[in-house]
């Protein structure tokens, strides 16, 4: 049985860093960043990568089927039973489609959805402060932030109704955030093993 933890948050919330640190701390956990998985496909130079790149470079969402297939194959291919995926779901369609996939697949359990909560101002300062690439400018940030904000209330409500939504304050030190998130995830893991 694969146990899944989804980490969501605004661009610049630190969700990828938090998740990768937790995976480093726990040998039984593997971490996938949706963005990294898609960027790896772009870097491979494949036809699929070129399609993905046309969406990412504009700050737009990659089509639903591509994202879901990428995630499901990553989950199925890993040897480990505990998986953290960050940056997903980012739309109501992704959330609903993934829920269907989980209902069809009894081998995957979604344990919790954890939101790393930061204000738009903090997110913007972090993104524009790090400015790693062409997609780290103010216009693209605004687009990415709008895409994040539009479905977030529905996503929160959907997972709250399932009893698996959790929120943590992402405006503290990285040590505090990672410590709290790690505690949540490790507790869920030990509960799932009982």
C-alpha positions in Angstrom: 0.0 0.0 0.0 1.4 3.4 -1.0 0.7 6.3 1.4 0.6 9.7 -0.2 1.0 13.2 1.3 0.3 16.2 -0.9 2.0 19.5 0.0 0.3 22.6 -1.5 1.1 26.3 -1.2 1.6 29.5 -3.1 4.6 29.9 -5.4 7.5 30.8 -3.1 5.8 29.2 0.0 8.8 26.8 0.4 6.8 23.6 -0.1 9.4 21.9 -2.3 12.3 22.7 0.1 10.2 21.6 3.1 9.2 18.3 1.5 12.7 17.5 0.3 14.1 18.1 3.8 11.5 15.7 5.3 12.4 13.0 2.8 16.1 13.5 3.7 15.3 13.1 7.4 13.2 9.9 6.9 14.7 7.0 4.9 11.1 5.5 4.4 9.9 8.6 2.6 10.4 9.6 -1.1 9.7 13.1 -2.3 8.6 14.2 -5.8 8.0 17.8 -6.8 5.4 18.0 -9.6 7.4 21.0 -11.0 10.7 19.1 -10.9 9.1 16.0 -12.6 7.7 18.1 -15.4 11.0 20.1 -15.8 12.9 16.9 -16.0 10.7 15.8 -18.9 11.4 19.2 -20.5 15.2 18.8 -20.0 15.0 15.4 -21.6 14.2 17.1 -24.9 11.4 14.7 -25.6 8.3 15.7 -27.7 6.3 15.6 -24.5 8.9 17.8 -22.9 8.5 20.4 -25.6 4.7 20.4 -25.0 5.1 20.8 -21.3 7.7 23.6 -21.8 5.2 25.6 -23.9 2.9 25.7 -20.8 5.5 26.2 -18.0 7.4 29.0 -19.7 4.2 31.1 -19.9 3.4 30.3 -16.2 0.3 28.2 -17.2 -0.9 24.9 -16.0 0.3 21.8 -17.8 -2.7 19.8 -19.2 -4.5 17.5 -16.7 -3.7 14.1 -18.3 0.0 14.8 -18.5 0.3 15.8 -14.8 -1.8 12.9 -13.5 0.1 10.4 -15.6 3.4 11.8 -14.5 2.3 11.5 -10.8 0.8 8.1 -11.0 3.7 6.6 -12.8 6.1 8.1 -10.2 4.1 6.7 -7.3 3.9 3.2 -9.0 7.6 3.2 -9.8 8.9 4.0 -6.4 10.0 1.2 -4.0 9.0 3.1 -0.9 5.5 3.1 0.6 5.5 6.7 1.8 5.5 9.4 -0.8 5.3 13.2 -0.5 4.3 15.1 -3.7 4.4 18.9 -3.6 2.7 21.4 -6.0 -0.3 19.2 -6.6 -3.3 19.6 -7.0 -3.3 23.1 -8.5 -6.8 23.1 -10.0 -10.2 21.8 -9.2 -10.0 19.6 -12.3 -6.7 18.1 -11.1 -8.2 17.5 -7.7 -11.3 15.8 -9.0 -9.5 13.7 -11.6 -6.9 12.6 -9.0 -9.8 11.7 -6.6 -11.2 9.4 -9.4 -7.8 7.8 -10.0 -7.5 7.1 -6.2 -11.0 5.6 -6.1 -10.0 3.2 -8.9 -6.6 2.4 -7.4 -6.9 0.6 -4.1 -3.1 0.5 -3.8 -2.8 4.2 -3.1 -4.1 6.0 0.0 -4.1 9.8 0.3 -3.2 10.4 4.0 -3.2 14.2 4.1 -3.0 17.4 2.2 -0.9 20.0 3.9 -1.0 23.6 2.9 2.1 25.8 3.6 0.4 29.1 4.1 2.1 32.4 3.2 0.8 35.8 2.3 1.1 37.0 -1.3 3.6 39.6 -0.3 6.0 37.1 1.3 5.6 34.7 -1.7 6.4 37.6 -4.1 9.5 38.7 -2.1 10.8 35.1 -2.0 10.2 34.4 -5.7 11.6 37.7 -7.0 14.4 37.5 -4.5 15.6 34.2 -5.8 15.0 34.9 -9.5 16.4 31.6 -10.7 15.2 31.7 -14.3 13.1 33.3 -17.0 9.9 32.3 -15.2 10.9 34.2 -12.0 9.7 37.7 -13.0 6.8 39.8 -11.6 4.4 39.2 -14.5 4.8 35.4 -14.4 4.6 35.5 -10.6 1.3 37.4 -10.8 0.0 34.8 -13.3 1.2 31.9 -11.1 -0.3 33.4 -8.0 -3.7 34.0 -9.7 -3.7 30.4 -10.9 -2.9 29.3 -7.3 -5.5 31.5 -5.6 -8.5 30.8 -8.0 -9.2 27.2 -6.9 -7.6 27.2 -3.4 -10.8 27.7 -1.4 -12.5 24.8 -3.2 -9.4 22.6 -2.7 -9.3 23.4 1.0 -13.0 22.6 1.4 -12.8 19.4 -0.6 -10.0 17.9 1.5 -11.4 19.4 4.8 -14.6 17.5 4.1 -12.5 14.3 3.7 -10.9 15.1 7.0 -7.4 15.2 5.6 -6.7 18.9 5.1 -4.1 20.5 7.4 -2.6 24.0 7.3 0.8 25.2 8.6 2.2 28.7 8.9 4.9 29.1 6.2 6.2 32.5 7.5 8.4 31.1 10.2 11.9 29.7 10.1 12.5 26.7 7.8 13.4 24.7 10.9 10.1 25.4 12.6 8.1 24.7 9.4 9.9 21.4 8.6 9.7 20.3 12.2 5.9 20.8 12.4 5.3 19.2 9.0 7.6 16.3 9.8 5.8 15.6 13.0 2.4 15.5 11.2 3.7 13.1 8.5 5.5 10.8 10.9 2.4 10.6 13.1 0.3 9.7 10.1 2.8 7.0 9.1 2.9 5.4 12.5 -1.0 5.5 12.6 -1.1 3.8 9.2 1.2 1.0 10.5 -1.0 0.2 13.5 
